[in-house]
């Protein structure tokens, strides 16, 4: 499925990358989320005629577009492609092969409880690669490892996932009041509901960074926004409800990650959970040390990140 808003610049490439999949049992659904571009987006989508299923709606945000596509899809597995991103031709085939291998190796496996994701790389507006994500992930990891690792350094790209349609009936659709963090919110909902994440270490997705997104990647930030605060609050609250996760070492790690990710107010709230679970003074010492260290670290990190994007993303 491809949600799109004012996507005339890149929509052709995106749709073509979906249609050119080596796995041919696919359905491409394009949802026009009320584009305001004099009909250019719709013109491109309609040019594909019956090669795709086209849906037009009033603007409501990515979550609303995704949910409409889910309600209208015929397939049993969902793969989301943003209108400016690209799939490598074997994206779906390799992920389906992984699922088939799981079935072959374990006849009793609940395949509807499996979620597959893969590697991705960043490209500029011209399609040139300028950054590739490297995630240290393996099949022995548990949900809590993914949760903590994802907060710290894993890069979950929404377009890398293959999700069973049944998940959306079991745990619900994307939250339509979330406009920017709907993908991360959903991955953690899956993990908290005991879905098994399967990492395919193949590079199969290209995420495009261009001028309209530059602010989101350098200057603009969701840190401290209402969505961000609610995301961390909901995650920690749900973790605390589960006996297997209600351990001081988990909450202390998440607290320190929040500090490193420039969320001191959230870290302060999480530290209250740490105190509930243990009065060990070492946690207080770590909290103070990382609070100071994070300010210095993030100052230099921001400078380096700005320089990197300015130097490489346009070329």
Secondary structure as GFF3:
##gff-version 3
##sequence-region A 1 315
A	DSSP	beta_strand	2	4	.	.	.	ID=ss1
A	DSSP	alpha_helix	11	19	.	.	.	ID=ss2
A	DSSP	beta_strand	29	33	.	.	.	ID=ss3
A	DSSP	alpha_helix	40	46	.	.	.	ID=ss4
A	DSSP	three_ten_helix	49	51	.	.	.	ID=ss5
A	DSSP	beta_strand	53	57	.	.	.	ID=ss6
A	DSSP	alpha_helix	62	72	.	.	.	ID=ss7
A	DSSP	beta_strand	77	78	.	.	.	ID=ss8
A	DSSP	beta_strand	86	87	.	.	.	ID=ss9
A	DSSP	alpha_helix	91	105	.	.	.	ID=ss10
A	DSSP	three_ten_helix	111	113	.	.	.	ID=ss11
A	DSSP	beta_strand	114	123	.	.	.	ID=ss12
A	DSSP	beta_strand	129	132	.	.	.	ID=ss13
A	DSSP	alpha_helix	143	152	.	.	.	ID=ss14
A	DSSP	three_ten_helix	158	160	.	.	.	ID=ss15
A	DSSP	beta_strand	162	164	.	.	.	ID=ss16
A	DSSP	alpha_helix	166	170	.	.	.	ID=ss17
A	DSSP	alpha_helix	182	192	.	.	.	ID=ss18
A	DSSP	beta_strand	196	208	.	.	.	ID=ss19
A	DSSP	alpha_helix	211	217	.	.	.	ID=ss20
A	DSSP	alpha_helix	226	241	.	.	.	ID=ss21
A	DSSP	alpha_helix	248	260	.	.	.	ID=ss22
A	DSSP	alpha_helix	264	277	.	.	.	ID=ss23
A	DSSP	alpha_helix	281	312	.	.	.	ID=ss24
###
